[in-house]
Amino acid sequence: MNTISKKLAIDVAILPPLDVMEKIIDINQQAATRNAAWGPLAKDDFLPHMSLAMGGIEDDSLETVKSIVEGIVKNFSPILVELAELYYAEKSDGSKIYAVRARKSSELQRLHENLMNGLRQYFSYDCTKGSLFSRTGEEVAEPDWINKFAASHSFEAFDPHITIRTKEAAGQEILPLKFTATKVAACHVGIMTTCRKELFAVEMTV
């Protein structure tokens, strides 16, 4: 029997080491106590992450996508990342969502470009709400950021950052923060372009 493939919105991203992840989650949780967070971050859902490549894939091409990502990532040595600056993006209603921006090193840029080029033939940019991860009762918006990623946020426009999901400036005290990135994961994207479900992960091994 033929099965109909489903489109998945995915984010191929650096997942920071546990100690860094915990610091970012703590910033988010402290903001939440002031009603100043858009939603949670956690180690097993809503993962703190640094996006490298985004797009929609057919679910039956996931194993091929995994092989391509493994082939690229395993040719990289662990990358030193410096989180250097707190900034915000403005939503359509004028509200703010904060993130910490990383210095754009040549290796981060090269990894981003290699992944975008390697996945080009499998990525599409016509995702719908049905392409997103959601649990019962969760409302997701149209995945505009994902659909605009290639045109607006890649190559020369690549802007490596980790979203902390706060509505106000928070976490300045931990900056600058350096860590060695070793893990790249593909995640199913959910509400507000969050990384919800880890689909597979690869370690930089060179």
Salt bridges, closest charged atoms under 4 A:
ASP11 OD2 - HIS49 NE2 3.32
GLU22 OE2 - LYS43 NZ 3.33
ASP45 OD2 - ARG135 NH2 3.44
ASP45 OD1 - ARG196 NE 2.56
GLU58 OE2 - LYS7 NZ 3.93
GLU82 OE1 - ARG103 NE 3.16
GLU85 OE1 - ARG101 NH1 3.21
GLU107 OE1 - ARG110 NH2 3.01
ASP126 OD1 - LYS7 NZ 2.44
GLU138 OE1 - ARG196 NH1 2.98
ASP159 OD1 - ARG101 NE 2.81
GLU168 OE2 - ARG34 NE 2.74
GLU198 OE1 - LYS183 NZ 3.42
